[in-house]
Amino acid sequence: MSDFVLLRRFDPAGLRDAAEGWRRLSAAAEDANSQHRHRVNGPLRGHWQGRDADSAFSTMESTEQKLEIVRVEAASAALVLDTVAERMDQARTNLLNALQRADEWNLPVAGDGTVGLPPQTAADRHDPDAQADRQNQGVLREQVQDRINTALTAAREASDQGTRALGRLDASILTQPRVFGAAGESAKDAQDVAKDLGLTEYIPENKDPKQAAKWWKSLTPDQQQSYIALHPEEIGRLDGLPSTVRDQANRLVLEQQLDALKAGDARGSGMTAEEYNQRETNLRVLKDRLDQRDGSDEQHQLFLLGLDPHGDGRAIVSTGNPDTADHTAVLVPGTGTTLQEVPGQIDRIGRLQDSAENAAGPGQKVAVVSWLGYDAPEVDTSVMTTGRAEDGAAGMRQFTDGMRTVQGDHRSHLTVIGHSYGTTAVGAAAAGGQGLQADDIVAIASPGMTTGNAADLHVDPDHFWAGTASDDNISLVTGLTLGPDPTLGSFGGKTIGIDTSGHSGYWDPHSESLANQGKIIAGRTPSTVDNHRGAPPRHRARPLTPERRPEKRPAPMHRTSTHTRRRALAAATALSVSLLLGGCVTSPDPNEPLPVMAKSDAEAWARHMTEYMAQTADITLTPDSAKPYFSNCEGKNGEVADDGRYTLAYHAASTVPVAQHPDAVRKIKAALEKEGFAITGYRETVNDQPDALLYAKHNEGRYFIDVSTGGGTDRLTFTVNTRCLMPPSTSSPTKS
């Protein structure tokens, strides 16, 4: 039978029925896997241990993996059959339309699809008008033949594509002997099937949570399940989709990527053997933590809302469903946090959830999210700049906007908590755009929040809370380069009671530090302390002589001051190490006298310094971009003198095409080196893309320069940081 006859008789119902059967199988596999996780595997992990348990759990994991493979492979088969049915049906429709035209134009069509011309009488052969009609019929015949041929070609192509795609979906994926690799292969099968069919499924870019939510709601349940099974990475990262959907998709990504790592090795991966093994370990540990909570009720299960294992790795994990919680918190971690540290973050959000549930009203549900959705700074000079915070700001705003979008009319009480550099990230996100849509913001152990006042954070200042332990070494760099200390009354917020020790004790069980965070999450009032600190003992010191006072011209301090602060940046970097390793950092000489300078003079000098650098680079500072941040100098125990001693962090910016940033910092670097500055950090590109950065310090002036690209944008930022200075109305004591 010819292709023409087959296509003319084609009925898509058979293929569509078969596709529906595969869809039902895919859905059944997903449901069975979910039931197994929550009713068998999860509950048993809560109390069954030992060799037999390990063997049983390994078997259970294998069963769940096979169910995931069936889900993906069946969904792929359904996609192939649906696609072929649709394309064949369209080809059949085009063929029937062509045949209708042939009938209207009185053109005969043979059984093989060949189009002819109607018989011609002898008289017509000698009639000029009839000959003209004949020529016109010839043109029409070519048009119809072309339509028929096009329809047949499309049908053959659809059939060939379907045959090729279905050939990839082999039952041997479940039956052939292997330990690892089947889940990874199923993910590749899904990608290859889409390529065979030439499909480019529309999935919104992860930029607008409301658009993503609208698109998701427009899909049928079957379509939604197909997208989760066949495009889990794209679906898992979409802000604005329900948490249960993102969790399904990201767990599938986790399973597939972990299985692929187990089946492969570092060769050809672009990673060292150590990096490869660490990534596999990170995913394995994360999966174990998720599995352990599968037996809990929904409000205590873990939801995997984001996953990216590449590089340092990122993950967003929630304990409890933030879509349905009455109180939701987002915890943003700080320096040195990578995918390897996520299990520790899960412990922290679990304690925060318990604390908040104790403080919440009867029946109120609490969810707490660990948001490692940005590239936290490493233990290097990047921790002293706002660059990483600014890079992650838009993503954090988008995430909270996505939560609000999904919640709809059920508006949860939202608290955003930052820890360490995480407070800097929270500050950058909350101060930009429309903010984080938070009801409360909490800054724990903050080195600075990129802004000078709680009112800048799009939150009621009465609902901004900060706290730092008295022996937390973060205080040695607070207010230095990232903004003023938010625990001070001058910041405009409130300071909560902290009774824990060190940089990581804020979530110690039964502590006031943890209880206060829990109260804030639950919408209750925490215990607070007076944030107008008492002064340390006064000491005598000699004031600067008039000739030693800094002049009001660019880069004068290194010429007029004979005192140094040579180890400040090194101490700040060492502090970052100490926060992670538990070490201590020595502070500068406590008997060093302080230079005298009025705040207005310090600000004017810093302004001239930034203008000098901009002129050196042949660029212009953006009007009104300057932001001076004055902070009180603190003693080693956080005490503040009443003599007005202060530090200044002065920020300004210029908008210049990012492609010109490397040339700009190159010129500034050359000029600063001539002025006696030491360059402590420098780069022009990252991954061959313009991303400039310059750190410099002057060994006599004891002040620091930071010039950097603002988050890959056209914004080039300039920062000048001073040492501790004394107002001229007060004789300069030695530092305490």
C-alpha positions as MATLAB code, in Angstrom:
seq = 'MSDFVLLRRFDPAGLRDAAEGWRRLSAAAEDANSQHRHRVNGPLRGHWQGRDADSAFSTMESTEQKLEIVRVEAASAALVLDTVAERMDQARTNLLNALQRADEWNLPVAGDGTVGLPPQTAADRHDPDAQADRQNQGVLREQVQDRINTALTAAREASDQGTRALGRLDASILTQPRVFGAAGESAKDAQDVAKDLGLTEYIPENKDPKQAAKWWKSLTPDQQQSYIALHPEEIGRLDGLPSTVRDQANRLVLEQQLDALKAGDARGSGMTAEEYNQRETNLRVLKDRLDQRDGSDEQHQLFLLGLDPHGDGRAIVSTGNPDTADHTAVLVPGTGTTLQEVPGQIDRIGRLQDSAENAAGPGQKVAVVSWLGYDAPEVDTSVMTTGRAEDGAAGMRQFTDGMRTVQGDHRSHLTVIGHSYGTTAVGAAAAGGQGLQADDIVAIASPGMTTGNAADLHVDPDHFWAGTASDDNISLVTGLTLGPDPTLGSFGGKTIGIDTSGHSGYWDPHSESLANQGKIIAGRTPSTVDNHRGAPPRHRARPLTPERRPEKRPAPMHRTSTHTRRRALAAATALSVSLLLGGCVTSPDPNEPLPVMAKSDAEAWARHMTEYMAQTADITLTPDSAKPYFSNCEGKNGEVADDGRYTLAYHAASTVPVAQHPDAVRKIKAALEKEGFAITGYRETVNDQPDALLYAKHNEGRYFIDVSTGGGTDRLTFTVNTRCLMPPSTSSPTKS';
ca = [
       0.000    0.000    0.000;
       1.413    3.384   -0.974;
       2.339    6.098    1.521;
      -0.345    8.244   -0.108;
      -3.065    5.749    0.770;
      -1.684    5.130    4.274;
      -1.605    8.820    5.110;
      -5.064    9.372    3.665;
      -6.422    6.641    5.954;
      -4.299    7.597    8.987;
      -6.168    7.815   12.299;
      -4.165    9.429   15.148;
      -6.372    7.873   17.812;
      -4.237    4.732   18.036;
      -1.005    6.617   18.706;
      -2.726    8.938   21.142;
      -4.217    6.051   23.076;
      -0.781    4.448   23.281;
       0.722    7.747   24.463;
      -1.927    7.990   27.152;
      -1.024    4.500   28.333;
       2.630    5.462   28.666;
       1.642    8.635   30.514;
      -0.389    6.606   32.975;
       2.605    4.331   33.499;
       4.854    7.342   34.112;
       2.399    8.818   36.608;
       1.998    5.466   38.349;
       5.773    5.113   38.685;
       6.038    8.603   40.186;
       3.197    7.911   42.604;
       4.684    4.564   43.631;
       8.054    6.195   44.193;
       6.496    8.943   46.323;
       4.510    6.415   48.372;
       7.611    4.289   48.873;
       9.670    7.280   50.003;
       7.122    8.648   52.444;
       5.584    5.429   53.766;
       8.397    2.891   53.652;
      11.904    4.234   53.211;
      11.485    7.498   55.103;
       9.814    6.145   58.256;
      12.270    3.255   58.520;
      15.269    5.583   58.329;
      14.085    7.282   61.473;
      14.899    4.324   63.752;
      16.345    1.332   61.850;
      20.135    1.059   61.949;
      22.801   -1.580   61.524;
      24.140   -3.831   58.785;
      20.726   -5.236   57.845;
      19.319   -1.710   57.659;
      22.124   -0.555   55.376;
      21.520   -3.495   53.056;
      17.766   -2.892   53.048;
      18.101    0.821   52.393;
      20.431    0.108   49.481;
      17.798   -2.175   47.978;
      15.073    0.416   48.604;
      17.126    3.100   46.885;
      17.603    0.798   43.914;
      13.831    0.244   43.762;
      13.138    3.979   43.901;
      15.716    4.642   41.221;
      14.117    2.079   38.915;
      10.753    3.747   39.442;
      12.296    7.102   38.496;
      13.797    5.524   35.365;
      10.421    4.075   34.391;
       8.862    7.478   34.981;
      11.306    9.261   32.679;
      11.427    6.587   29.975;
       7.628    6.238   29.899;
       7.206   10.005   29.715;
       9.671   10.065   26.832;
       7.724    7.355   25.019;
       4.491    9.281   25.508;
       6.154   12.406   24.158;
       7.334   10.576   21.042;
       3.943    9.056   20.324;
       2.071   12.305   20.950;
       4.492   14.256   18.767;
       4.338   11.755   15.904;
       0.541   11.587   16.145;
       0.260   15.366   16.015;
       2.645   15.725   13.089;
       1.105   12.840   11.133;
      -2.365   14.208   11.747;
      -1.255   17.619   10.522;
       0.286   16.016    7.431;
      -2.994   14.128    6.818;
      -4.968   17.366    7.186;
      -2.676   19.073    4.670;
      -3.107   16.134    2.280;
      -6.910   16.228    2.513;
      -6.870   19.977    1.916;
      -4.781   19.431   -1.217;
      -7.203   16.746   -2.441;
     -10.112   19.114   -1.852;
      -8.385   21.709   -4.015;
      -7.837   19.069   -6.725;
     -11.537   18.220   -6.644;
     -12.546   21.886   -6.844;
     -10.202   22.413   -9.810;
     -11.352   19.181  -11.502;
      -7.899   17.613  -11.311;
      -7.739   13.781  -11.089;
      -5.444   12.197   -8.456;
      -4.111    8.665   -8.923;
      -3.767    6.027   -6.196;
      -0.104    6.864   -5.672;
      -0.796   10.587   -5.230;
       0.062   11.689   -8.747;
      -2.029   14.627   -9.957;
      -3.172   14.625  -13.576;
      -5.126   16.850  -15.972;
      -8.716   16.293  -17.112;
      -9.216   14.678  -20.591;
      -9.085   17.102  -23.533;
     -11.430   16.887  -26.531;
     -10.240   17.282  -30.108;
     -12.091   20.557  -30.424;
     -10.352   21.900  -27.280;
      -6.984   21.216  -28.839;
      -7.726   23.790  -31.560;
      -9.581   26.299  -29.371;
      -7.256   29.139  -28.215;
      -9.419   29.815  -25.137;
      -9.402   26.143  -24.210;
      -5.632   26.051  -24.607;
      -5.270   28.997  -22.242;
      -7.459   27.184  -19.698;
      -5.299   24.105  -20.183;
      -2.166   26.020  -19.354;
      -3.824   27.417  -16.224;
      -4.836   23.900  -15.172;
      -1.212   22.856  -15.546;
      -0.158   25.520  -13.097;
      -2.867   24.436  -10.638;
      -1.811   20.791  -11.012;
       1.749   21.697  -10.002;
       0.450   23.526   -6.939;
      -1.643   20.567   -5.810;
       1.164   18.088   -6.524;
       3.544   20.197   -4.459;
       1.089   20.215   -1.541;
       0.625   16.460   -1.707;
       4.365   15.841   -1.896;
       4.993   18.172    1.039;
       2.390   16.371    3.155;
       3.871   12.970    2.311;
       7.403   14.181    3.087;
       6.291   15.557    6.461;
       4.576   12.278    7.312;
       7.630   10.213    6.365;
       9.887   12.539    8.395;
       7.621   12.294   11.441;
       7.573    8.512   11.147;
      11.356    8.307   10.790;
      11.928   10.656   13.744;
       9.544    8.650   15.891;
      11.194    5.376   14.956;
      14.636    6.770   15.762;
      13.513    8.268   19.074;
      11.652    5.160   20.237;
      14.725    3.106   19.392;
      16.566    4.886   22.215;
      14.016    3.751   24.789;
      15.090    0.193   25.396;
      13.914   -1.994   28.272;
      17.512   -3.121   28.726;
      18.092    0.041   30.739;
      16.442   -1.838   33.610;
      17.546   -5.383   32.826;
      21.179   -5.226   31.752;
      23.618   -5.894   34.604;
      25.053   -2.668   36.025;
      25.512   -1.024   39.392;
      25.286    2.642   38.408;
      24.500    4.736   35.359;
      20.912    3.829   34.491;
      19.381    6.998   35.955;
      21.976    9.148   34.208;
      21.270    7.296   30.968;
      17.524    7.931   31.287;
      18.209   11.664   31.603;
      20.339   11.529   28.446;
      17.635    9.489   26.689;
      15.115   12.247   27.393;
      17.464   14.870   25.953;
      18.279   12.773   22.878;
      14.603   12.033   22.212;
      13.872   15.758   22.176;
      16.765   16.284   19.735;
      15.551   13.448   17.486;
      12.137   15.067   17.327;
      13.581   18.532   16.835;
      11.679   19.782   19.869;
      12.496   23.010   21.645;
       9.885   23.078   24.374;
       8.905   26.522   25.609;
       9.888   27.073   29.214;
       9.934   30.650   30.527;
      13.259   32.150   31.477;
      13.788   32.301   35.213;
      13.296   36.063   35.396;
       9.652   36.728   36.239;
       7.982   34.496   38.888;
       4.522   35.754   37.961;
       5.029   34.859   34.298;
       6.347   31.428   35.292;
       3.351   30.828   37.562;
       0.915   31.858   34.824;
       2.593   29.534   32.328;
       2.562   26.602   34.757;
      -1.123   27.048   35.537;
      -1.917   27.061   31.801;
      -0.651   23.469   31.469;
      -2.774   20.376   31.986;
      -1.744   18.024   34.825;
      -0.378   15.570   32.239;
       1.691   18.310   30.623;
       3.025   19.401   34.002;
       4.148   15.876   34.861;
       5.775   15.542   31.453;
       7.754   18.752   31.959;
       8.930   17.600   35.393;
      10.067   14.222   34.044;
      11.716   15.480   30.864;
      12.984   18.944   31.880;
      13.702   18.674   35.605;
      16.631   21.136   35.686;
      14.641   23.944   34.068;
      11.510   23.299   36.144;
      13.434   22.911   39.404;
      14.967   26.373   39.189;
      11.823   28.300   38.194;
      10.819   30.793   40.883;
       7.035   31.108   41.028;
       6.295   27.379   40.794;
       4.903   25.412   43.768;
       7.473   24.024   46.185;
       6.184   20.473   45.704;
       6.816   20.784   41.953;
      10.329   22.173   42.376;
      11.108   19.482   44.938;
      10.023   16.711   42.538;
      12.114   18.147   39.726;
      15.228   18.829   41.792;
      15.182   15.412   43.460;
      15.114   13.880   39.989;
      18.087   16.062   38.998;
      19.881   14.999   42.177;
      19.247   11.305   41.481;
      20.361   11.534   37.862;
      23.502   13.572   38.505;
      24.572   11.467   41.471;
      24.078    8.279   39.471;
      26.088    9.684   36.552;
      28.948   10.585   38.905;
      28.943    7.107   40.418;
      29.075    5.542   36.966;
      31.904    7.767   35.678;
      35.221    9.184   36.790;
      37.145   12.448   36.698;
      38.685   11.852   33.272;
      37.194   14.260   30.764;
      35.009   15.937   33.402;
      37.096   19.083   33.751;
      37.580   18.264   37.443;
      40.448   16.827   39.411;
      39.884   13.447   41.023;
      39.552   15.182   44.383;
      36.964   17.651   43.062;
      35.048   14.856   41.337;
      34.922   12.733   44.480;
      33.932   15.728   46.601;
      31.025   16.560   44.305;
      29.810   12.972   44.449;
      30.113   12.991   48.242;
      28.251   16.300   48.504;
      25.309   14.989   46.484;
      25.314   11.670   48.323;
      25.183   13.349   51.731;
      22.484   15.764   50.581;
      20.359   12.893   49.279;
      20.768   11.018   52.565;
      19.584   14.057   54.525;
      16.550   14.450   52.291;
      15.722   10.745   52.549;
      15.908   10.809   56.354;
      13.056   13.298   56.561;
      10.788   11.654   53.963;
       8.797    9.955   56.701;
       7.869   13.240   58.397;
       4.634   15.141   57.936;
       4.645   17.804   55.224;
       5.571   20.605   57.594;
       8.724   18.780   58.680;
       9.766   17.211   55.398;
      12.649   18.692   53.444;
      11.923   20.348   50.112;
      14.756   20.707   47.600;
      13.937   24.034   45.943;
      17.161   24.525   44.026;
      20.302   22.576   43.131;
      23.440   23.371   41.175;
      26.402   21.092   41.952;
      28.852   22.898   39.674;
      31.776   24.837   41.121;
      31.343   25.406   44.840;
      27.757   24.234   44.457;
      24.463   25.806   45.476;
      21.337   24.417   47.083;
      18.070   25.801   48.421;
      16.443   23.565   51.023;
      13.311   24.163   53.088;
      12.117   22.361   56.183;
       8.368   22.582   55.853;
       6.372   23.789   52.870;
       6.755   27.583   52.523;
       3.695   27.714   50.244;
       1.331   26.751   53.061;
       3.183   27.912   56.192;
       1.822   30.666   58.414;
       5.360   31.801   59.200;
       8.269   31.462   56.780;
      11.929   32.310   57.295;
      14.796   32.438   54.811;
      18.294   31.923   56.238;
      21.146   33.255   54.073;
      24.594   31.848   55.022;
      27.903   33.643   54.681;
      31.588   33.256   53.886;
      32.886   29.874   52.808;
      29.476   28.214   52.523;
      29.401   25.685   49.686;
      27.347   22.619   48.841;
      29.525   20.697   51.283;
      28.195   22.826   54.155;
      24.490   22.427   53.265;
      23.905   19.552   55.742;
      25.020   21.894   58.529;
      22.634   24.534   57.205;
      19.833   21.959   57.322;
      20.595   21.455   61.019;
      20.332   25.196   61.583;
      17.009   25.638   59.825;
      15.671   22.649   61.749;
      16.544   24.338   65.041;
      15.045   27.616   63.843;
      11.847   25.808   62.897;
      11.612   24.127   66.302;
      12.226   27.430   68.071;
       9.652   29.264   65.975;
       7.054   26.525   66.469;
       7.507   26.845   70.228;
       6.843   30.581   69.955;
       4.016   30.422   67.411;
       0.335   30.170   68.160;
      -1.497   26.823   68.365;
      -1.803   25.107   65.007;
       0.385   27.606   63.179;
       2.777   26.105   60.644;
       6.386   27.191   60.219;
       8.764   26.701   57.291;
      12.425   27.729   57.240;
      14.498   27.898   54.050;
      18.280   27.709   53.742;
      19.012   29.883   50.719;
      22.448   29.173   49.270;
      21.348   30.680   45.972;
      24.388   32.894   45.539;
      28.127   32.407   45.284;
      29.228   33.047   48.857;
      32.721   34.581   49.062;
      35.732   32.397   49.656;
      38.152   32.967   52.479;
      40.057   35.682   50.620;
      39.795   39.396   49.912;
      36.402   38.921   48.200;
      34.893   38.812   51.691;
      35.845   42.458   52.164;
      33.848   43.750   49.181;
      30.160   43.907   48.359;
      30.651   42.242   44.965;
      29.301   38.773   45.823;
      26.379   40.320   47.713;
      25.458   42.522   44.770;
      25.788   39.585   42.370;
      23.247   37.576   44.370;
      20.847   40.415   45.206;
      18.512   40.074   42.214;
      18.289   36.295   42.666;
      17.347   36.656   46.316;
      14.635   39.222   45.526;
      13.321   36.946   42.787;
      13.201   33.971   45.156;
      11.132   35.790   47.793;
       8.933   37.234   45.043;
       8.389   33.679   43.821;
       7.339   32.582   47.313;
       4.859   35.452   47.530;
       3.532   34.598   44.067;
       2.877   30.973   44.976;
       1.330   31.881   48.335;
      -1.209   34.145   46.653;
      -3.837   35.313   49.110;
      -2.273   33.128   51.786;
       0.403   35.643   52.732;
       2.847   34.060   55.151;
       4.659   36.161   57.730;
       8.132   36.336   56.134;
      11.423   36.804   57.984;
      14.768   36.996   56.180;
      17.811   36.184   58.330;
      21.396   36.740   57.270;
      24.452   35.364   59.029;
      27.932   36.876   58.667;
      28.483   37.886   55.009;
      24.949   36.586   54.428;
      23.767   39.800   56.123;
      25.692   41.755   53.486;
      23.885   39.769   50.800;
      20.538   40.372   52.515;
      21.312   44.078   52.794;
      22.170   44.406   49.105;
      19.002   42.531   48.104;
      16.675   44.324   50.517;
      17.973   47.781   49.592;
      17.545   47.255   45.848;
      14.479   47.123   43.633;
      11.295   46.565   45.617;
      13.147   44.828   48.424;
      12.544   41.309   49.708;
       8.854   41.751   50.613;
       9.853   40.722   54.120;
       7.958   41.512   57.311;
      11.122   41.215   59.431;
      14.843   41.226   58.681;
      17.443   39.820   61.069;
      21.214   40.428   60.855;
      23.281   37.956   62.858;
      27.035   38.613   63.225;
      27.016   41.230   60.506;
      30.173   42.838   59.082;
      27.951   45.428   57.362;
      24.884   45.483   55.121;
      25.974   47.793   52.243;
      23.688   50.517   53.535;
      23.704   52.965   56.411;
      20.208   52.698   57.829;
      17.488   50.110   58.422;
      15.023   52.375   56.621;
      16.867   51.632   53.363;
      15.900   47.935   53.516;
      12.218   48.227   52.503;
      11.148   47.115   55.968;
       9.753   48.922   58.994;
      12.857   49.836   61.072;
      10.974   48.573   64.135;
      11.105   45.156   62.477;
      14.812   45.177   61.766;
      16.818   43.168   64.311;
      20.536   42.631   64.729;
      22.777   40.807   67.166;
      26.429   39.825   67.527;
      28.067   37.757   70.252;
      30.432   39.698   72.501;
      33.379   37.440   71.609;
      32.604   37.067   67.889;
      35.694   38.094   65.920;
      33.470   39.443   63.150;
      33.414   42.667   65.168;
      37.021   43.284   64.140;
      35.923   43.973   60.559;
      32.378   45.204   61.151;
      32.034   48.672   59.693;
      35.320   48.458   57.809;
      34.319   48.006   54.149;
      30.764   46.655   53.999;
      28.810   49.345   55.819;
      28.265   50.415   59.438;
      27.507   48.095   62.336;
      23.747   47.317   62.242;
      23.681   46.524   65.972;
      24.241   50.199   66.792;
      21.309   52.452   67.561;
      22.414   54.819   64.810;
      21.504   52.152   62.245;
      17.861   52.628   63.195;
      16.883   49.097   64.152;
      16.773   47.019   67.320;
      19.402   44.811   68.916;
      18.376   41.387   70.189;
      19.792   39.604   73.192;
      22.642   37.212   72.360;
      23.953   34.816   75.009;
      25.995   32.446   72.839;
      29.708   32.452   72.098;
      31.753   32.755   68.924;
      30.727   33.082   65.299;
      28.672   29.898   64.917;
      26.912   29.459   68.254;
      23.788   31.465   67.443;
      21.741   28.287   66.937;
      22.815   26.491   70.099;
      19.843   24.627   71.613;
      18.109   26.265   74.584;
      19.944   29.562   74.013;
      18.470   33.041   74.124;
      20.098   33.679   70.733;
      18.072   30.888   69.121;
      14.891   31.680   71.056;
      14.944   35.297   69.927;
      15.262   34.303   66.288;
      12.387   31.873   66.740;
      10.213   34.581   68.266;
      10.864   36.923   65.359;
      10.005   34.199   62.839;
       6.750   33.555   64.711;
       5.860   37.257   64.723;
       6.559   37.666   68.434;
       8.723   40.272   70.157;
      12.212   39.061   71.128;
      14.232   40.242   74.085;
      16.304   43.293   73.203;
      19.235   45.185   74.655;
      20.197   48.848   74.727;
      22.102   49.488   71.505;
      23.677   52.730   72.721;
      26.798   51.166   74.160;
      28.816   52.471   77.054;
      32.261   53.970   76.516;
      35.508   52.188   77.374;
      38.013   53.748   79.767;
      39.623   56.938   78.484;
      43.373   57.132   77.848;
      45.572   60.108   77.205;
      47.265   60.513   73.838;
      48.947   63.216   71.911;
      46.841   64.955   69.229;
      48.069   65.360   65.695;
      49.966   68.582   65.143;
      48.527   70.978   62.532;
      51.271   70.163   60.058;
      50.415   66.474   60.324;
      46.731   66.957   59.545;
      45.611   65.622   56.130;
      45.225   68.275   53.458;
      42.119   68.618   51.305;
      43.541   67.288   48.059;
      43.613   63.892   46.364;
      45.773   61.213   47.980;
      47.244   63.437   50.708;
      47.065   61.222   53.777;
      50.177   59.217   52.963;
      52.132   62.479   52.825;
      50.838   64.083   55.991;
      50.420   61.217   58.487;
      53.427   59.392   59.970;
      51.347   56.537   61.427;
      50.582   53.275   59.664;
      47.958   50.584   59.553;
      49.920   48.109   57.545;
      48.237   44.947   58.686;
      44.535   45.937   58.439;
      43.644   44.192   55.197;
      45.797   41.186   56.105;
      44.075   41.054   59.484;
      40.674   41.199   57.792;
      41.577   38.278   55.551;
      43.020   36.365   58.494;
      39.802   37.050   60.353;
      37.853   35.295   57.607;
      40.025   32.230   58.166;
      39.564   32.414   61.911;
      35.787   32.521   61.574;
      35.867   29.237   59.718;
      38.695   27.510   61.566;
      37.988   28.784   65.047;
      41.273   30.704   65.355;
      41.840   34.142   66.784;
      43.142   37.345   65.291;
      45.417   39.861   66.928;
      44.309   43.463   66.795;
      46.578   46.448   66.043;
      48.759   48.012   68.700;
      46.360   49.311   71.400;
      48.706   52.164   72.307;
      48.856   53.701   68.827;
      47.640   57.332   68.893;
      44.717   58.250   66.639;
      45.033   60.918   63.936;
      42.706   63.924   64.211;
      40.316   64.856   61.431;
      36.821   66.314   61.336;
      34.162   64.164   59.710;
      33.504   66.853   57.111;
      37.199   66.935   56.250;
      37.379   63.129   56.047;
      34.378   63.016   53.743;
      35.766   65.809   51.560;
      39.117   64.063   51.324;
      37.487   60.737   50.402;
      35.367   62.485   47.793;
      38.469   64.075   46.276;
      40.189   60.682   46.315;
      37.392   58.983   44.356;
      37.285   61.901   41.922;
      41.043   61.653   41.487;
      40.765   57.940   40.615;
      37.892   58.567   38.208;
      39.810   61.331   36.448;
      42.839   59.050   36.197;
      40.653   56.515   34.348;
      39.089   59.226   32.129;
      35.615   58.548   33.461;
      33.014   60.562   35.366;
      31.387   59.624   38.669;
      27.613   59.259   38.617;
      25.922   62.248   40.281;
      24.445   61.475   43.704;
      26.133   58.048   43.782;
      28.375   58.995   46.713;
      27.490   57.379   50.048;
      29.579   58.113   53.148;
      29.194   55.626   56.008;
      30.508   56.755   59.397;
      30.840   54.094   62.079;
      31.930   54.256   65.682;
      35.306   52.752   66.476;
      34.903   49.784   68.798;
      37.079   48.189   71.423;
      37.882   44.514   71.363;
      34.741   43.721   73.396;
      32.452   45.875   71.278;
      32.587   48.915   73.569;
      32.283   52.372   72.014;
      33.948   55.478   73.456;
      31.979   58.673   73.960;
      34.702   60.852   72.414;
      33.394   60.555   68.856;
      36.169   58.444   67.341;
      35.026   57.026   64.022;
      35.881   55.317   60.743;
      34.647   56.266   57.270;
      33.706   53.996   54.357;
      33.063   56.216   51.349;
      31.419   54.727   48.244;
      30.907   56.237   44.780;
      30.164   54.780   41.364;
      30.439   55.459   37.655;
      28.361   54.022   34.832;
      30.704   53.053   32.030;
      30.471   50.123   29.569;
      31.755   47.026   31.314;
      34.109   46.354   28.403;
      36.027   49.480   29.439;
      36.429   48.440   33.094;
      39.739   46.550   32.607;
      41.339   49.594   30.990;
      39.998   51.843   33.764;
      41.427   49.773   36.628;
      44.691   49.395   34.729;
      45.092   53.183   34.633;
      44.085   53.567   38.288;
      46.519   50.833   39.323;
      49.412   52.582   37.564;
      48.559   55.917   39.167;
      48.201   54.467   42.670;
      51.498   52.612   42.422;
      53.205   55.907   41.586;
      51.628   57.392   44.721;
      53.157   54.674   46.897;
      50.185   52.303   47.197;
      50.636   48.560   47.536;
      48.348   46.570   45.225;
      46.898   43.715   47.288;
      44.433   42.335   44.763;
      43.970   42.789   41.033;
      42.119   41.281   38.092;
      40.640   42.443   34.809;
      38.494   39.490   33.689;
      36.729   36.365   34.947;
      36.311   33.520   32.461;
      37.456   35.905   29.700;
      34.628   38.323   30.529;
      35.300   41.871   31.808;
      35.042   41.815   35.611;
      37.501   44.272   37.087;
      38.773   44.368   40.658;
      41.500   46.394   42.360;
      42.490   46.402   46.037;
      45.154   48.810   47.233;
      46.464   50.130   50.540;
      48.855   52.889   51.443;
      51.414   51.973   54.056;
      51.697   55.479   55.510;
      48.171   56.771   55.172;
      46.604   53.598   56.543;
      43.638   53.740   54.254;
      42.365   51.309   51.644;
      41.066   51.508   48.101;
      38.593   49.169   46.392;
      37.583   49.555   42.732;
      35.412   46.817   41.233;
      32.833   45.890   38.626;
      29.362   45.831   40.167;
      27.952   42.355   39.556;
      28.857   42.073   35.866;
      27.036   45.334   35.057;
      28.244   48.669   33.690;
      28.592   49.955   37.257;
      32.184   50.569   38.388;
      32.321   51.176   42.150;
      34.931   53.103   44.137;
      35.411   52.657   47.882;
      37.764   54.467   50.252;
      38.095   53.172   53.832;
      39.865   55.094   56.588;
      41.445   54.058   59.858;
      39.957   55.090   63.185;
      39.979   58.919   63.359;
      39.446   61.395   66.190;
      37.334   64.570   65.871;
      39.455   67.702   66.379;
      37.452   68.870   69.396;
      38.705   65.918   71.457;
      42.281   65.167   72.399;
      43.294   61.868   70.855;
      43.469   58.988   73.314;
      45.202   55.776   72.534;
      43.037   53.050   71.102;
      41.360   50.748   73.595;
];
